[in-house]
Amino acid sequence: MKNSYSFDTIIKRENTGSIKYDLRKEYFGKSDIIPMWVADMDFAIPDFIQDAVIKRAQHPVYGYTALDENFYNSVIDWMDKRHNWKIKKEWIGFTPGVVPALNFAILAFSKEGDGVIVQPPVYFPFFSAVKDNNRIMLENKLIYKDHYYTIDYNDLEEKAKKAKILLLSSPHNPVGRCWTKEELTKIGEICVRHNVIIVSDEIHHDLILPGYKHTPMAAISESIANQTITCAAPSKTFNVAGLASSVSVISNPDLYKRFNSLLDRLHVSRGNFFGYTALTAGYSKGGDWVDELMKYIEGNFKYLESFLNSELPDIHLTKEESTFLAWLDFTETGLTEKKIKENLIFEAGLAFSPGSIFGAGGKGFQRMNIAAPKKIIEKACEKLKKVF
């Protein structure tokens, strides 16, 4: 029998060290705005994760801790049951977050001056991972048509000739695409042809809307897996980003050694036992919770889409297939991005992420986090209506 979880409870997060809430004044110039920018959820974590962390916290010694069999087995079972991907213990490594893992991969598999492909508009730390490590950015811009995004394979083929690495966002943040197996196969085959290593950021892999299916890049074929570093985490899935715990999955022994030896040299491969505990509990018990979460998120998306269609026809929600991040197209309003941002903050009292930070193709868009109780979404929509 499945549990029943409620996502309607409004939780006060002010004065908890929350970036999303406590840094509103610093980032937006005022604090009395609804924060819908940082990609964490305003839902309580599942009780089975909190119980596991509390139980571990009650032990009076917080010493050095190693990953145990429960950790590895929970990751293996989760990937098998949720994504039909059979992995092995010797493929799994620990990283202190997916964004650090992207940087580690760039350091491990390329040198300064090498080309790294990104597919904008995309999660902005992709850009800093390339620039801060003195690599050359190669932009394979997504194609936008009829409020839907696809991949420019011809351009990708050309860029791959000059690249060492592709940073792949799958599912894609911020545009919400859950890439199909066919799309991923084309990407993978291009990278195999040109010996480009795929660093696949799959942090949103569990947040798939009903009717869609996530395919791990490394599950497609042995040849593609042989060139893929998969980065995944429970942080988005169970709202535990503050525990800074994620995993890498690398089946190629040489790539595994090169990647994890770098982590060992930097002394960042241990992590913390609260993170291990939360990950193990989530991946061991969290299937039903995630299913109910995504039904709730789907309801929020449907409400937002219906509201925009009926009340704000000049603002469009791009076709959403995954994540809890709405990608809103404001281009038909005729307003500059500066004016859109000012209206959102100072007139509507809403804090979104401006599209320009996601690179080429993001100008005129805004990213809205809808992982919140429906009452908050309804309130935000009414505020949008009053201004736009």
MINU-82125 format. One line per 10 residues: their letters; for each residue x, y, z of C-alpha. Coordinates in steps of 0.001 Angstrom, whole numbers. Example, Ala and Ser with C-alpha at 12.3 -4.5 7.8 and 13.67 -1.06 7.14 Angstrom:
as = 12300 -4500 7800; 13670 -1060 7140
***
This chain:
mknsysfdti = 0 0 0; 1359 3402 -970; 1758 6220 1518; -47 9481 969; 2079 12604 1129; 929 16197 1350; 2691 18959 -570; 267 21729 405; 1907 22755 3686; 3524 26188 3573
ikrentgsik = 6848 26116 5421; 8564 29263 6668; 12187 29186 5530; 13336 32660 6527; 16339 32871 8869; 17460 29311 8141; 20479 30281 6041; 18440 29664 2913; 19959 31227 -218; 16529 31323 -1811
ydlrkeyfgk = 14892 33250 1053; 17585 34951 3098; 19515 36453 179; 16549 38074 -1592; 17626 41577 -560; 21180 40965 -1777; 20161 39615 -5201; 16934 41476 -5943; 17129 44680 -3930; 14149 43858 -1712
sdiipmwvad = 13159 41034 595; 9352 41193 446; 9061 39180 -2759; 8046 35587 -3472; 11300 33699 -4187; 10926 31412 -7186; 14505 31438 -8417; 16928 29014 -6700; 16154 25441 -7790; 15281 23862 -4493
mdfaipdfiq = 11762 22918 -3424; 9562 24498 -786; 8325 21045 248; 9398 19187 3379; 11819 16354 2786; 10295 12869 3116; 9891 11695 6700; 11975 8559 6092; 14986 10699 5147; 14584 13016 8124
davikraqhp = 14168 10032 10472; 17332 8401 9111; 19384 11590 9495; 18079 12187 13032; 18894 8599 13988; 22447 8991 12689; 22803 12361 14430; 21939 10716 17758; 25128 8675 17649; 27622 10646 19779
vygytalden = 30640 10343 17437; 30861 12175 14112; 34188 10751 12950; 35635 9892 9547; 33209 7683 7650; 33487 5458 4609; 30813 4537 2078; 29206 1244 3054; 27410 -1502 1138; 23997 53 1849
fynsvidwmd = 25099 3194 31; 26258 1352 -3073; 23293 -1024 -3122; 20800 1835 -2824; 22331 3589 -5854; 22447 358 -7876; 18831 -555 -7025; 17525 2965 -7687; 19103 3170 -11137; 17744 -253 -11988
krhnwkikke = 14187 262 -10731; 13699 3897 -11744; 15705 4039 -14965; 16185 429 -16099; 19936 981 -15959; 22056 -1808 -14535; 25249 -491 -13002; 28024 -1991 -10888; 29573 -990 -7586; 32990 -450 -9174
wigftpgvvp = 31519 2224 -11461; 30239 4409 -8609; 32109 7300 -7032; 31171 10035 -4581; 31310 13745 -5427; 30384 16761 -3276; 27769 17964 -5750; 27095 17779 -9480; 28516 21236 -10297; 31849 20337 -8651
alnfailafs = 31761 17095 -10658; 31476 19054 -13918; 34583 21005 -12994; 36427 17855 -11922; 35611 16233 -15270; 36938 19233 -17195; 40151 19138 -15169; 40510 15371 -15538; 39791 15002 -19240; 40993 18191 -20915
kegdgvivqp = 43737 20780 -20732; 43739 24575 -20973; 42741 25730 -24442; 40705 22612 -25254; 37165 22978 -26564; 34130 22162 -24429; 30632 22055 -25940; 27625 23529 -24137; 24042 23692 -25414; 22477 27027 -24455
pvyfpffsav = 20224 28236 -23073; 21546 26040 -20294; 22256 25980 -16550; 24719 28847 -16068; 27401 26977 -14026; 28178 25144 -17288; 29643 28401 -18594; 31745 29108 -15525; 33022 25519 -15499; 34437 26141 -18978
kdnnrimlen = 35661 29707 -18513; 37089 29394 -15007; 39193 26436 -16103; 40496 28291 -19188; 38828 26043 -21748; 37311 27225 -25031; 33518 27466 -25075; 31862 25895 -28104; 28146 26721 -28206; 25788 24245 -29842
kliykdhyyt = 22666 26396 -29498; 19321 24651 -29111; 16703 25245 -31799; 13558 26982 -30539; 10346 26689 -32516; 6688 26732 -31453; 7689 26954 -27773; 9708 23727 -28034; 13432 22961 -28127; 15388 20531 -30279
idyndleeka = 19063 19883 -30981; 21024 21197 -33939; 22846 17988 -34900; 24657 19445 -37911; 26182 22155 -35756; 26967 19620 -33022; 28860 17501 -35555; 30991 20502 -36539; 31628 21561 -32951; 32563 17996 -31979
kkakilllss = 35489 18107 -34423; 37081 20784 -32214; 36029 19526 -28766; 37299 17265 -26016; 34152 17319 -23864; 30402 17815 -24190; 28558 19082 -21105; 25073 17619 -21474; 22069 18715 -19411; 19720 15724 -19372
phnpvgrcwt = 16910 16359 -18519; 17561 19903 -19601; 17665 22860 -17241; 16068 25345 -17884; 14043 24380 -20985; 12481 21271 -19450; 13181 18798 -22251; 13393 15130 -21340; 15542 14075 -24271; 14289 10964 -26042
keeltkigei = 16405 7862 -26486; 16617 8667 -30205; 17873 12194 -29540; 20444 10991 -27021; 21594 8247 -29380; 22320 10822 -32096; 24266 12960 -29623; 26180 9946 -28356; 27067 8669 -31806; 28438 12071 -32816
cvrhnviivs = 30606 12124 -29700; 31837 8569 -30313; 32779 9453 -33902; 34881 12385 -32746; 36150 10916 -29464; 34370 13539 -27361; 33818 12663 -23697; 30226 13182 -22571; 29756 14621 -19095; 26066 14025 -18542
deihhdlilp = 24449 16130 -15813; 21437 13998 -14905; 20611 15661 -11598; 16952 16043 -12640; 16661 12441 -13861; 13995 11498 -11322; 11857 14593 -11925; 10058 13373 -15026; 6467 14392 -15699; 3893 11620 -16269
gykhtpmaai = 3988 10351 -19843; 7740 10820 -20334; 10759 8640 -19615; 14342 9511 -18818; 17047 7520 -20586; 20503 7585 -18992; 23029 8453 -21673; 25324 5629 -20550; 22502 3071 -20823; 22145 3459 -24600
sesianqtit = 25113 1431 -25807; 28487 161 -24643; 30340 2457 -27042; 28520 5533 -25705; 28880 4400 -22093; 32599 4012 -22693; 32839 7787 -23211; 30297 8951 -20627; 30627 10303 -17100; 27187 10365 -15491
caapsktfnv = 26587 12850 -12674; 23509 12266 -10522; 22266 13141 -7048; 19319 12941 -4659; 19514 16706 -4099; 16775 17822 -6513; 14769 14611 -6121; 14384 14760 -2338; 15226 18431 -1640; 18516 17716 156
aglassvsvi = 20864 19995 -1798; 22293 21386 1447; 23938 18019 2146; 26209 18394 -910; 26244 14720 -1848; 26150 13253 -5344; 27466 10310 -7313; 29409 9741 -10496; 28906 6596 -12558; 31735 5681 -14942
snpdlykrfn = 31936 2239 -16548; 35171 2854 -18457; 37969 1778 -16037; 40471 4269 -17458; 38080 7225 -17220; 37019 6085 -13750; 40636 6038 -12575; 41468 9428 -14077; 38356 11067 -12622; 38514 9604 -9133
slldrlhvsr = 42287 9983 -8754; 41735 13718 -9224; 39155 13708 -6433; 41574 11805 -4218; 44346 14330 -4901; 41957 17149 -3967; 40752 15207 -904; 37067 15662 -1784; 36025 12050 -2321; 34845 11368 1242
gnffgytalt = 31874 13662 1740; 29851 13610 4954; 27871 10860 6602; 24649 12878 6799; 24744 13070 3016; 25376 9323 2736; 22520 8657 5127; 20030 10855 3258; 21013 9417 -116; 20714 5831 1086
agyskggdwv = 17323 6421 2714; 15947 8273 -310; 17107 5756 -2864; 15970 2841 -677; 12481 4082 187; 11637 7051 -2022; 9900 5648 -5105; 6309 6311 -4030; 7197 9765 -2707; 8742 10813 -6021
delmkyiegn = 5728 9519 -7945; 3378 11621 -5827; 5698 14628 -6003; 5667 14606 -9794; 1878 14326 -9924; 1735 17440 -7746; 4312 19249 -9903; 2300 18281 -12982; -759 19882 -11383; 1187 23100 -10809
fkylesflns = 2379 23109 -14427; -1170 22577 -15696; -2493 25392 -13526; 234 27765 -14693; -271 26882 -18360; -4045 27301 -18144; -3688 30634 -16354; -1254 32005 -18921; -3387 30838 -21847; -6526 32483 -20477
elpdihltke = -5174 35561 -18673; -1730 36346 -20120; -1610 35112 -23735; 1560 37121 -24473; 3529 35027 -21960; 4154 31438 -23043; 5154 28360 -21087; 7485 26218 -23178; 6503 22561 -23487; 7497 20966 -20199
estflawldf = 8501 17324 -19898; 10624 17291 -16744; 11995 19228 -13744; 10022 21685 -11598; 11308 24708 -13507; 8926 26622 -15772; 10658 28340 -18710; 8567 31388 -19558; 8768 33211 -22888; 8108 36947 -22433
tetgltekki = 9294 37970 -25905; 5808 38705 -27218; 5240 41290 -24475; 7552 43630 -26408; 9402 44550 -23206; 13156 44550 -22759; 14605 42017 -20350; 15570 44881 -18040; 11966 46090 -17965; 10602 42573 -17489
kenlifeagl = 12928 42069 -14526; 12008 45433 -12979; 8296 44734 -13371; 8634 41291 -11828; 10617 42482 -8816; 9262 45944 -8024; 5708 45727 -9339; 4727 42066 -9048; 6961 41205 -6085; 8299 38050 -7746
afspgsifga = 11864 36742 -7882; 12524 34678 -11022; 15828 33810 -12709; 16392 36071 -15756; 16843 34146 -18985; 20021 35934 -20031; 22071 34155 -17358; 21403 30894 -19234; 23288 32156 -22280; 22394 32431 -25946
ggkgfqrmni = 18676 32232 -26593; 17756 33077 -23010; 17118 36787 -23492; 13430 37602 -23026; 12786 34486 -20930; 12437 33918 -17207; 12852 30712 -15192; 10180 30168 -12536; 10497 27511 -9838; 7049 25967 -9285
aapkkiieka = 8064 23397 -6642; 5878 25053 -4033; 2396 24604 -2549; -277 25374 -5122; -1479 28385 -3106; 1908 30006 -3738; 1641 29333 -7481; -1865 30813 -7551; -687 33912 -5681; 2269 34343 -8043
ceklkkvf = -1 34062 -11092; -2321 36742 -9776; 662 39026 -9205; 1804 38402 -12779; -1643 39269 -14064; -1756 42595 -12232; 1493 43727 -13867; 1549 42096 -17303
***
